[in-house]
Amino acid sequence: MGERLLIPVMRKEFEELRGLGIPDESQRRTRALLTAFGEGIEAAEAHPERAAHDGTEAFGKSSRLADEYGLERC
């Protein structure tokens, strides 16, 4: 059941983040983060059961980049 909710929520979050725009001073880092997040969504779509159980495989890279960028998790 979790996998049916995970991907639409992550895709919505991704679209909202992209809609914010990219600050001039950090375009490279922001693009890398958005690319990794988009790739994570694709990986989660390919294997939703694994992503729902442990999102590290799908979202590990974007999570690491977000931490390095200074974004806090909710």
Secondary structure, 3 states (H helix, E strand, C coil): CHHHHHHHHHHHHHHHHHHCCCCHHHHHHHHHHHHHHHHHHHHHHHCHHHHHHCCHHHHHHHHHHHHHHCCCCC
